[in-house]
């Protein structure tokens, strides 16, 4: 029997705890073995902006999140969810985002 498990942000959070856009982006960059400077150039943003995103000081808009997801070849939905969820947390709003 072959069971296919679908992973989204909810499933990742259940297994690994709360994950932010910045943490996910940092993890992706590290897996690609790229420096912050190299990755920032690849994304077309400044190194400082990338650092701010990875550290959670800046949260990308849904549009920016979708663009970053496309650039790194990842599903837009998950990255948009991360960005929206981070925005809600930052505003101390206890809601859960689910992008259909």
VENKABEL-V405616 format. One record per pair of residues at least 4 apart in sequence whose ideal C-beta (glycine too) atoms are under 7 Angstrom apart, sorted by the first residue. I is the first residue (numbers start at 0). J is the second residue. D is the distance in Angstrom with one decimal. If there is no record, write none. Layout:
i;j;d
I;J;D
I;J;D
This chain:
i;j;d
6;10;4.7
6;11;6.2
7;77;5.9
8;12;6.1
8;18;6.9
8;77;5.4
8;80;4.5
8;81;6.1
9;13;6.5
10;14;6.6
11;15;5.8
11;18;5.6
12;16;6.6
12;17;5.9
12;18;5.8
18;22;5.5
18;23;5.7
18;81;7.0
19;23;6.9
19;55;5.7
19;81;6.5
19;85;5.3
20;24;6.2
20;52;6.9
20;58;6.4
20;59;6.5
20;64;6.6
20;78;6.8
20;81;3.9
20;82;5.0
20;85;5.2
21;25;6.2
21;52;5.2
21;53;4.5
21;54;6.2
21;55;4.6
22;26;6.3
23;27;6.4
23;81;5.7
24;28;6.3
24;52;6.1
24;53;5.8
25;29;6.3
25;53;4.4
26;30;6.4
27;31;6.5
27;71;5.9
28;33;5.3
28;38;4.6
33;37;4.3
33;38;4.4
33;41;7.0
34;38;6.8
35;39;6.0
35;46;5.4
35;49;5.5
35;50;6.1
36;40;6.5
36;46;5.1
37;41;6.4
38;42;6.3
38;49;6.2
39;44;5.4
39;45;6.1
39;46;4.4
39;49;4.2
42;49;6.7
42;67;6.2
42;70;5.8
44;48;4.4
44;49;5.7
46;50;6.2
47;51;6.3
48;52;6.4
48;57;6.7
49;53;6.2
50;54;6.1
51;56;4.2
51;57;4.0
52;57;5.1
52;59;6.3
58;82;5.9
58;85;4.6
58;86;5.3
58;89;6.4
59;63;3.7
59;64;4.7
59;67;6.6
59;82;5.1
60;64;6.8
60;82;7.0
61;65;6.4
61;79;4.9
61;82;5.8
61;83;6.2
62;66;6.5
63;67;6.3
64;68;6.3
64;78;4.6
64;79;4.9
64;81;6.9
64;82;3.8
65;69;6.5
65;75;4.5
65;78;6.8
65;79;5.7
66;70;6.4
67;71;6.4
67;78;6.3
68;73;4.7
68;74;6.6
68;75;4.4
68;78;3.9
69;75;6.6
73;77;6.9
73;78;6.2
75;79;5.8
76;80;6.4
76;98;5.0
77;81;6.5
78;82;6.6
79;83;6.2
79;98;5.4
80;84;5.9
80;96;5.2
80;98;5.0
81;85;6.3
82;86;6.6
83;87;6.6
83;96;4.3
84;88;6.4
84;96;4.8
85;89;6.2
86;90;6.6
87;92;4.5
87;94;5.3
87;96;6.6
